[in-house]
Amino acid sequence: MSKTALITGASSGIGRATARALDKEGFQLVLCGRREERLKELQQELTHPSTVLVFDVSDYGAVKQQLASLSDTFRSIDVLINNAGNAHGLDPAQSASIDDWDAMIDSNVKGLFYVTKEVLPLMPKKNGGLIINMGSIAAKNGYANGSVYCASKAAVDKFTEGLRLDLLADQIRVAAIHPGLVHTEFSAVRFKGDTEKAAKVYEGANPLYAEDIAEIIAFMVTRPLHVNLADVVVMPANQGNAFTLVRQQ
Ligand SMILES: NC(=O)c1ccc[n+]([C@@H]2O[C@H](COP(=O)([O-])OP(=O)(O)OC[C@H]3O[C@@H](n4cnc5c(N)ncnc54)[C@H](OP(=O)(O)O)[C@@H]3O)[C@@H](O)[C@H]2O)c1
């Protein structure tokens, strides 16, 4: 029987590329996000059975209700990819917006916790379960103007470590992947739809692409059951840490 993976943030960027990669590996997929149309479009191109759940990860009631609505075909979740999240704003703490801070903590931190809490009862014990949390290089180094985004990803990093210990006896593996700069809609969201400003982030940067991360996630997910790639940091070759990247002229 095919294994099932649930991916949050499957409507764009890394999540969408991961859905395509895991479909190629033969997984059934539960595709989650707020933009239903995009999820349905993605569903059309997949070759294995999939279902769509539309919810905001920061709304605990919606998370609970949507996961409870899964049909028997998708109720046993072998792999959870906790990917949904974004940065909102790039401003010093003195002038940053509280609404941006709330949005990052609510989705990147609380949302990831809520989804994990509701998926755990659906994960078979001692049968190769795996949770991959989407961290960031921002979890490892704080950078100027991004203190709360970095803090949100540092929270994911520490949650991952604690959860791994909690689930040892159940033999559910817990891992995190921490990408550096990846060319997705991330910067367009961060700059609230200012696509010109977003494009500048990637100019001459030789960034990673969503497919690079998806390929690594597919590798993590397809390891033998005794292997857990617990903490994976991946950056473009010309990036040294969260705030040092050499641009091509
Ligand atoms: N791009 C990078 O450079 C980079 C680097 C390190 C880590 N990351 C992390 O990678 C993850 C994916 O980002 P991306 O680069 O692929 O950006 P993206 O293209 O903007 O995708 C973000 C995804 O998250 C979903 N999402 C955001 N907030 C949500 C919420 N409250 N409820 C439900 N879904 C939500 C979005 O779906 P809907 O809008 O349809 O809900 C979308 O599918 C994020 O956790 C991000 O922090 C990105």
PDBQT file of the ligand as one rigid body, heavy atoms in Angstrom, charges set to zero:
ROOT
HETATM    1  N1  LIG A 301      12.467  30.940   0.339  1.00  0.00    +0.000 N 
HETATM    2  C1  LIG A 301      13.441  30.942   1.206  1.00  0.00    +0.000 C 
HETATM    3  O1  LIG A 301      14.499  31.592   0.993  1.00  0.00    +0.000 OA
HETATM    4  C2  LIG A 301      13.325  30.144   2.475  1.00  0.00    +0.000 A 
HETATM    5  C3  LIG A 301      14.494  29.901   3.215  1.00  0.00    +0.000 A 
HETATM    6  C4  LIG A 301      14.389  29.183   4.384  1.00  0.00    +0.000 A 
HETATM    7  C5  LIG A 301      13.187  28.706   4.806  1.00  0.00    +0.000 A 
HETATM    8  N2  LIG A 301      12.051  28.975   4.084  1.00  0.00    +0.000 N 
HETATM    9  C6  LIG A 301      10.789  28.465   4.604  1.00  0.00    +0.000 C 
HETATM   10  O2  LIG A 301      10.229  27.605   3.641  1.00  0.00    +0.000 OA
HETATM   11  C7  LIG A 301       8.819  27.524   3.841  1.00  0.00    +0.000 C 
HETATM   12  C8  LIG A 301       8.116  27.668   2.500  1.00  0.00    +0.000 C 
HETATM   13  O3  LIG A 301       8.395  28.954   1.985  1.00  0.00    +0.000 OA
HETATM   14  P1  LIG A 301       8.604  29.249   0.435  1.00  0.00    +0.000 P 
HETATM   15  O4  LIG A 301       9.967  29.822   0.296  1.00  0.00    +0.000 OA
HETATM   16  O5  LIG A 301       8.220  28.084  -0.367  1.00  0.00    +0.000 OA
HETATM   17  O6  LIG A 301       7.584  30.475   0.253  1.00  0.00    +0.000 OA
HETATM   18  P2  LIG A 301       6.195  30.613  -0.541  1.00  0.00    +0.000 P 
HETATM   19  O7  LIG A 301       6.401  30.304  -1.976  1.00  0.00    +0.000 OA
HETATM   20  O8  LIG A 301       5.681  31.969  -0.179  1.00  0.00    +0.000 OA
HETATM   21  O9  LIG A 301       5.285  29.490   0.108  1.00  0.00    +0.000 OA
HETATM   22  C9  LIG A 301       4.748  29.618   1.408  1.00  0.00    +0.000 C 
HETATM   23  C10 LIG A 301       3.681  28.555   1.602  1.00  0.00    +0.000 C 
HETATM   24  O10 LIG A 301       3.228  28.587   2.960  1.00  0.00    +0.000 OA
HETATM   25  C11 LIG A 301       1.806  28.651   2.974  1.00  0.00    +0.000 C 
HETATM   26  N3  LIG A 301       1.375  29.421   4.145  1.00  0.00    +0.000 N 
HETATM   27  C12 LIG A 301       1.914  30.570   4.623  1.00  0.00    +0.000 A 
HETATM   28  N4  LIG A 301       1.230  30.993   5.699  1.00  0.00    +0.000 NA
HETATM   29  C13 LIG A 301       0.226  30.091   5.904  1.00  0.00    +0.000 A 
HETATM   30  C14 LIG A 301      -0.814  29.978   6.830  1.00  0.00    +0.000 A 
HETATM   31  N5  LIG A 301      -0.984  30.891   7.813  1.00  0.00    +0.000 N 
HETATM   32  N6  LIG A 301      -1.667  28.926   6.744  1.00  0.00    +0.000 NA
HETATM   33  C15 LIG A 301      -1.513  28.005   5.768  1.00  0.00    +0.000 A 
HETATM   34  N7  LIG A 301      -0.536  28.047   4.857  1.00  0.00    +0.000 NA
HETATM   35  C16 LIG A 301       0.325  29.084   4.919  1.00  0.00    +0.000 A 
HETATM   36  C17 LIG A 301       1.426  29.318   1.656  1.00  0.00    +0.000 C 
HETATM   37  O11 LIG A 301       0.139  28.863   1.244  1.00  0.00    +0.000 OA
HETATM   38  P3  LIG A 301      -1.178  29.749   1.136  1.00  0.00    +0.000 P 
HETATM   39  O12 LIG A 301      -0.776  31.169   0.938  1.00  0.00    +0.000 OA
HETATM   40  O13 LIG A 301      -1.941  29.137   0.004  1.00  0.00    +0.000 OA
HETATM   41  O14 LIG A 301      -1.839  29.500   2.451  1.00  0.00    +0.000 OA
HETATM   42  C18 LIG A 301       2.482  28.790   0.706  1.00  0.00    +0.000 C 
HETATM   43  O15 LIG A 301       2.083  27.547   0.170  1.00  0.00    +0.000 OA
HETATM   44  C19 LIG A 301       8.482  28.598   4.862  1.00  0.00    +0.000 C 
HETATM   45  O16 LIG A 301       8.333  28.001   6.134  1.00  0.00    +0.000 OA
HETATM   46  C20 LIG A 301       9.692  29.488   4.839  1.00  0.00    +0.000 C 
HETATM   47  O17 LIG A 301       9.878  30.195   6.045  1.00  0.00    +0.000 OA
HETATM   48  C21 LIG A 301      12.104  29.665   2.920  1.00  0.00    +0.000 A 
ENDROOT
TORSDOF 0
